[in-house]
Amino acid sequence: MTNSERTNATVTRTLLIVDDEPEVVALMRRAFDTNYEVITASQEQEAVLACERHRPQVVILDLTLDAASRPELAGLRVLDRILQLDPNTRVIIVTGNGDDANALSAMRRGAFDYYFKPIRLEELKTITQRAFHIYDLYRRAHDELVRPQAGFDGIVGASKSLREIIGFVRRVAPSDISVLICGESGTGKELIAHAIHRHSPRRNNPFVAVNCGAIPENLLESELFGHERGSFTGAYTQKKGKFEAAHTGTLFLDEIGELAPPLQVKLLRFLQDRKIERVGSTHPIDLDVRIVAATNRDLKRDMENHVFREDLYYRLKVVPLVIPPLRERAEDIVPLARHFLQKYCREHHKPRAVLTAEAERALVSYAWPGNVRELENLISRAVVLSTNGVVGRSDLGLSSAPPAGNVNLKLAKKAIEEDFVKKALMRHHGVISRAARDLGISRVNLYELMHRYGIQIQDFKGRSPHTKQQVA
């Protein structure tokens, strides 16, 4: 491969050859130089410096470096240092015939493969090619683990009901039909409304939100529909309302069940003919506004009790969406907690933190009367209170939390498994090979467990379970 080809390559494949025999180094350089960027080293310290400077994906390492000075240990020390720099590096050990014990020791320490001399280049080329391929697979897995998980348009979770909600948003967003979102307070109704808007053709136009329950009834009509100058005491100038502000975009009417009957009539009229009249005016204004409404009330019961208009109810209920409470979505609790944990670590200028398995079990077993909003506030508080980069049950303040009815043996087993993985990574400062050996599993299995539980390797790099991090 020429220098220009290497420059234009998407990823430079770097191979480090470490051997103290010059003729062996020259032989292998000629064999590999056409396919890889080849770096060479002949001594222990030189090899470590080359790894630090060039970060090769694959290393061919002679186990018997510095033959005059305890040869069986030099290559193993280099191996340990390489894997500390990057656990994904694939190290191929080259050793003499009959050196089975040290070869096996190298494999236990994390070497990718071993090869007995004399060297047959075609065989070594095949092993090296496979090592680069495996490196690419591990690197992609690692990138997936460390990539921030924000979910679909900020909607975080793994439950079946959440997947159905995301599917609903995808289907309904492209249309202009009105949507009614129902659910308890704090379940994320406004987040869903935002997602519907952002995935609609109106995404580049205004999104205007109004909490109908937070504005006094005597002011809400003017707030929504605007008013003309002199239409009432204090109306010194003309004012455009939220409907006009949302023209060509989306108007989100939160707590729609709090609308007084006269305003329900005006909203119904708009849904029928797409016109409004400002307070004090008789001139209709044509508007292009999509309505997304939300409520935590039982509108059907309010309709039956003549508190909410039947015709408006059925106008809004054409496309209904019910968001289940958090206590019915146990699979979403831990992903949401981890999402908020990293969010508030950034906002409060704290180091990245992790939740202990005990803390996560406490979160899953809590009833969450305040839903996602309560969870977010609790995690924000816990980040402020934690001092060592680890958020425990005591930081959450859930020691007396009432258990929810959906905790089962399957969840308990998962929590125990996750706890073992986190503790092993903590003990070994994030070194995958050592943590896997400690757990008695392969590195591939450890990566699979980390991916399953959303464990991010950088949370454990250089951290000791007994060493407190300095708080920013």
C-alpha positions in Angstrom: 0.0 0.0 0.0 1.4 3.4 -1.0 1.5 6.4 1.3 -1.2 8.1 -0.8 -3.4 5.0 -0.5 -2.9 5.0 3.2 -3.8 8.6 3.4 -7.0 8.1 1.5 -8.0 4.9 3.4 -11.0 5.3 5.6 -9.2 3.7 8.6 -5.4 3.1 8.7 -4.7 -0.5 9.8 -1.6 -0.4 11.9 0.4 -3.5 12.8 3.2 -3.4 15.4 5.9 -6.1 15.1 7.9 -6.6 18.3 10.9 -8.9 18.0 14.6 -8.6 19.0 15.9 -10.5 16.0 16.5 -8.0 13.1 16.2 -10.6 10.4 12.8 -11.8 11.6 11.6 -8.2 11.8 12.8 -7.5 8.3 11.1 -10.7 7.0 7.8 -9.8 8.5 7.9 -6.2 7.5 8.3 -7.2 3.9 5.4 -9.7 4.2 3.0 -7.2 5.8 4.0 -3.8 4.5 1.8 -4.1 1.4 -1.5 -4.4 3.4 -0.8 -2.5 6.7 1.1 0.4 8.2 3.9 -1.5 9.9 5.7 -0.2 13.0 8.5 -2.2 14.6 10.2 -2.4 17.9 13.0 -4.7 19.3 12.9 -3.9 23.1 10.4 -3.8 25.9 10.3 -0.1 26.5 10.4 0.7 22.7 7.4 -1.5 22.2 5.4 0.2 24.9 6.3 3.6 23.5 5.3 2.5 20.0 1.9 1.4 21.3 1.3 4.6 23.2 2.3 6.7 20.1 0.7 4.7 17.2 -2.1 2.7 19.0 -1.9 -0.3 16.6 -5.0 -2.5 16.2 -2.9 -5.7 16.1 0.5 -6.6 17.6 2.7 -9.5 16.7 4.8 -9.9 19.9 7.8 -12.2 20.5 7.5 -13.6 23.9 11.2 -14.0 24.4 12.3 -10.4 24.3 15.6 -9.4 26.0 16.8 -12.9 26.2 19.6 -12.0 28.6 17.1 -10.7 31.2 14.4 -13.2 32.2 13.1 -13.7 28.7 9.8 -15.4 29.6 8.6 -12.2 31.5 9.5 -9.4 29.1 6.9 -10.3 26.5 4.3 -10.9 29.2 5.0 -7.4 30.6 4.6 -5.9 27.2 1.3 -7.8 26.7 -0.1 -6.5 30.0 0.9 -2.9 29.1 -0.6 -3.1 25.6 -4.0 -4.4 27.0 -4.0 -1.7 29.6 -3.6 1.0 26.9 -6.4 -0.6 24.8 -8.1 -3.8 25.8 -9.4 -4.2 22.3 -5.9 -4.6 20.8 -5.4 -8.0 19.3 -2.0 -9.4 20.4 -0.6 -12.4 18.6 2.1 -14.1 20.7 5.1 -15.7 18.8 7.1 -18.1 20.8 9.4 -21.1 20.5 8.4 -24.7 20.2 7.8 -26.4 23.6 7.0 -23.1 25.3 3.4 -24.2 26.0 3.3 -22.9 29.6 4.1 -19.3 28.7 1.9 -19.4 25.7 -1.1 -20.5 27.8 -0.1 -17.8 30.4 -0.3 -15.2 27.7 -3.7 -16.4 26.6 -5.0 -16.2 30.1 -3.7 -12.6 30.3 -5.7 -11.7 27.2 -3.6 -12.5 24.1 -5.6 -13.1 21.0 -3.7 -16.1 19.7 -0.2 -17.7 19.8 2.1 -19.0 17.0 5.1 -21.3 17.4 8.3 -20.7 15.5 9.6 -21.3 12.9 7.4 -18.7 11.2 5.4 -19.7 8.1 4.3 -16.4 6.7 1.1 -17.5 5.0 -0.2 -19.0 8.2 0.8 -15.9 10.2 -0.9 -13.6 7.6 -4.1 -15.6 8.0 -4.0 -15.2 11.8 -3.2 -11.5 11.5 -6.0 -10.9 9.0 -8.5 -12.6 11.4 -7.1 -10.5 14.3 -7.9 -7.2 12.4 -11.4 -8.5 11.6 -12.0 -9.4 15.3 -10.6 -6.0 16.3 -13.1 -4.2 14.1 -16.0 -6.2 15.6 -14.9 -5.4 19.1 -14.4 -1.7 18.3 -17.9 -1.4 16.8 -19.3 -3.1 19.9 -17.4 -0.8 22.2 -18.6 2.3 20.2 -22.2 1.1 20.6 -21.6 0.8 24.4 -20.1 4.3 24.8 -22.5 6.1 22.4 -25.0 8.3 24.4 -28.4 6.5 24.4 -31.1 9.2 23.9 -33.7 6.8 22.5 -36.1 7.9 19.8 -36.3 11.7 19.8 -35.4 11.8 23.5 -37.9 9.1 24.4 -35.9 6.6 26.5 -36.9 3.1 27.5 -37.1 -0.5 26.5 -40.7 -1.6 27.4 -43.1 -3.0 24.8 -45.6 -0.2 25.6 -42.9 2.4 24.9 -42.1 0.8 21.6 -45.8 0.9 20.7 -45.9 4.6 21.6 -42.9 5.3 19.3 -44.7 3.3 16.5 -47.8 5.4 17.1 -45.7 8.6 16.8 -44.2 7.5 13.6 -47.6 6.6 12.1 -49.5 9.7 13.2 -46.9 12.4 12.8 -47.0 12.9 9.0 -50.8 13.7 9.1 -52.5 16.9 10.3 -55.1 15.0 12.4 -55.6 16.1 16.0 -54.2 13.9 18.7 -55.3 13.4 22.3 -52.6 12.1 24.7 -53.9 10.7 28.0 -51.9 9.7 31.0 -51.1 10.5 34.6 -49.1 13.7 35.5 -45.4 13.2 34.9 -45.6 10.4 32.3 -44.1 12.6 29.5 -47.1 13.8 27.5 -45.4 17.0 26.3 -42.3 15.0 25.2 -44.6 12.8 23.0 -46.3 16.0 21.6 -42.8 17.4 20.8 -41.9 14.2 19.0 -45.1 14.2 17.0 -44.3 17.8 15.9 -40.7 17.1 15.1 -41.5 14.2 12.9 -44.3 16.0 11.0 -44.1 18.2 7.9 -44.5 21.2 10.3 -41.2 20.4 12.1 -39.6 23.7 11.0 -42.6 25.8 12.1 -43.7 26.9 15.6 -44.4 24.5 18.4 -46.5 26.4 21.0 -47.4 24.9 24.4 -50.1 26.1 26.7 -51.0 24.6 30.1 -54.7 25.2 30.3 -54.7 24.5 34.1 -52.0 27.0 34.9 -53.6 30.1 33.6 -56.6 31.8 35.4 -59.9 31.2 33.6 -60.5 34.9 33.1 -57.2 35.3 31.3 -57.1 32.0 29.3 -59.4 33.1 26.5 -57.2 36.1 25.7 -54.1 34.0 26.1 -55.4 31.5 23.5 -57.3 33.6 21.1 -55.8 37.1 21.6 -57.8 40.3 22.0 -58.4 43.7 20.4 -57.5 47.0 21.9 -60.2 48.2 24.4 -62.0 44.8 24.4 -61.8 44.8 28.3 -60.3 46.8 31.1 -56.5 46.8 30.7 -56.5 45.8 27.0 -54.5 48.9 25.9 -53.1 47.3 22.8 -54.0 44.5 20.3 -52.6 41.1 21.3 -52.2 38.0 19.2 -52.9 34.8 21.1 -51.3 31.3 21.1 -53.4 30.1 18.2 -51.9 32.8 15.9 -48.4 32.2 17.3 -48.7 28.6 16.2 -49.9 29.4 12.7 -48.4 26.8 10.2 -47.2 24.8 13.3 -48.5 22.8 16.2 -50.4 24.0 19.3 -50.1 21.8 22.3 -52.9 22.2 24.8 -51.8 20.5 28.0 -54.5 19.7 30.6 -57.3 20.2 28.1 -59.8 18.9 30.6 -59.4 22.2 32.6 -60.9 24.3 29.8 -64.1 26.1 30.9 -67.3 25.4 28.8 -67.2 28.7 26.8 -63.6 28.0 25.7 -64.5 24.4 24.8 -67.0 25.9 22.4 -64.4 28.2 20.8 -62.0 25.3 20.5 -64.6 23.1 18.9 -65.5 25.9 16.4 -61.8 26.1 15.4 -61.6 22.4 14.9 -64.6 22.5 12.7 -63.8 25.5 10.4 -60.2 26.5 11.3 -61.1 30.0 12.2 -60.8 32.0 15.4 -61.9 35.4 16.6 -60.0 37.6 19.0 -61.7 38.7 22.1 -63.6 41.9 21.2 -63.6 41.2 17.5 -66.2 39.9 15.0 -63.7 39.3 12.2 -62.7 35.6 11.8 -59.0 34.8 11.2 -58.1 31.8 9.1 -55.3 29.7 10.7 -53.4 26.6 9.8 -52.7 25.0 13.2 -52.5 21.3 14.2 -53.9 20.6 17.7 -52.2 18.1 20.0 -54.0 18.0 23.4 -53.2 16.2 26.6 -55.0 15.4 29.9 -54.5 13.5 33.1 -58.3 13.5 33.7 -60.8 10.9 32.6 -62.5 12.9 29.9 -65.0 10.2 29.2 -66.3 10.4 32.8 -66.2 14.2 32.6 -68.3 14.0 29.4 -70.8 11.7 31.1 -71.0 14.2 34.0 -71.5 17.0 31.6 -68.3 18.7 32.6 -66.7 18.2 29.2 -68.5 18.7 25.9 -69.3 15.4 24.1 -68.8 16.8 20.6 -65.4 18.2 21.6 -64.4 14.9 23.2 -65.1 12.9 20.1 -63.4 15.6 17.9 -60.2 15.2 20.0 -60.5 11.4 20.5 -60.2 10.6 16.8 -56.5 9.5 17.4 -56.1 8.8 21.1 -52.9 7.7 22.8 -52.7 6.5 26.4 -49.3 6.6 28.1 -49.0 3.9 30.9 -47.7 5.1 34.3 -44.1 4.3 35.0 -45.0 1.7 37.6 -46.4 -0.4 34.8 -43.3 0.0 32.7 -40.6 -1.6 34.9 -38.2 -2.1 32.0 -38.0 1.6 31.4 -37.1 2.6 34.9 -33.3 1.8 34.9 -32.7 3.1 31.3 -34.4 6.4 32.3 -32.5 6.6 35.5 -29.2 6.1 33.7 -30.2 8.7 31.1 -31.0 11.3 33.8 -27.9 10.4 35.8 -25.6 11.3 32.9 -27.7 14.4 32.0 -27.5 15.8 35.5 -23.8 14.9 35.9 -23.2 17.2 33.0 -25.5 19.9 34.2 -24.1 19.9 37.8 -20.5 19.7 36.5 -20.0 16.3 38.2 -17.8 13.4 37.0 -19.7 10.6 35.2 -21.5 8.5 37.8 -22.9 5.0 38.0 -25.9 3.5 39.9 -25.2 0.6 42.2 -27.2 -2.6 41.7 -28.9 -2.0 45.0 -29.9 1.5 43.9 -31.3 0.1 40.7 -33.3 -2.5 42.6 -34.7 0.2 44.8 -35.8 2.2 41.8 -37.5 -0.8 40.1 -39.4 -1.7 43.3 -40.7 1.8 44.0 -44.3 2.7 43.0 -43.6 6.1 41.3 -46.7 8.1 42.0 -45.1 11.0 40.3 -43.9 9.0 37.3 -41.0 10.0 35.0 -41.0 13.6 36.4 -40.5 12.2 40.0 -37.7 9.9 38.8 -36.0 12.8 37.0 -36.2 15.1 40.1 -34.9 12.2 42.3 -31.9 11.5 40.1 -31.0 15.2 39.9 -31.0 15.4 43.7 -29.0 12.2 44.0 -26.3 13.6 41.7 -25.9 16.6 43.9 -25.7 14.4 47.1 -23.3 11.8 45.8 -19.6 12.4 46.4 -17.6 9.5 44.8 -19.1 8.9 41.4 -21.3 6.1 42.6 -25.0 6.7 43.4 -26.3 4.3 46.0 -29.6 3.6 47.6 -29.0 6.0 50.4 -28.4 8.8 47.9 -31.8 8.1 46.4 -33.7 8.3 49.7 -35.9 5.2 48.8 -35.1 3.1 51.9 -38.7 3.0 52.9 -40.1 2.9 49.4 -43.3 0.7 49.0 -42.6 -2.3 46.7 -44.4 -2.3 43.4 -46.4 -5.4 42.4 -44.3 -6.2 39.2 -41.0 -7.2 40.8 -40.2 -10.8 40.0 -37.5 -13.4 40.2 -36.4 -12.6 36.6 -35.7 -9.0 37.5 -33.9 -10.0 40.7 -31.6 -12.4 38.7 -30.8 -9.7 36.2 -30.0 -7.2 39.0 -27.6 -9.7 40.6 -25.9 -10.4 37.3 -25.5 -6.7 36.6 -24.1 -6.1 40.0 -21.4 -8.8 39.6 -20.4 -7.3 36.2 -20.1 -3.7 37.6 -18.1 -4.9 40.7 -15.7 -6.8 38.5 -15.1 -3.8 36.2 -14.6 -1.6 39.2 -12.1 -4.0 40.8 -10.1 -4.1 37.5 -10.4 -0.4 36.6 -12.3 -1.2 33.4 -9.8 -3.7 32.0 -12.1 -6.0 30.1 -9.8 -9.1 29.9 -9.2 -9.0 33.7 -12.8 -8.5 34.6 -13.9 -11.3 32.3 -11.3 -13.6 33.8 -12.4 -12.7 37.3 -16.1 -13.5 36.4 -15.1 -16.8 34.7 -16.5 -15.8 31.3 -15.1 -14.8 28.0 -14.6 -11.2 26.9 -17.2 -11.7 24.2 -19.7 -12.7 26.9 -18.7 -9.8 29.1 -19.3 -7.4 26.2 -22.7 -8.9 25.6 -23.6 -8.4 29.3 -22.4 -4.8 29.2 -24.5 -4.1 26.1 -27.5 -5.8 27.7 -27.4 -3.7 30.8 -26.1 -0.4 29.2 -22.9 -0.5 31.2 -20.3 2.0 29.7 -16.7 1.1 30.0 -15.4 4.6 30.5 -17.3 4.8 33.8 -14.7 2.3 35.3 -11.5 3.4 33.6 -8.9 4.2 36.3 -11.5 4.0 39.1 -10.9 2.1 42.3 -13.8 0.9 44.4 -12.1 2.4 47.4 -10.9 5.7 45.8 -13.2 8.7 45.8 -13.2 10.9 42.8 -12.6 14.6 43.2 -15.9 16.4 42.9 -15.9 19.2 40.3 
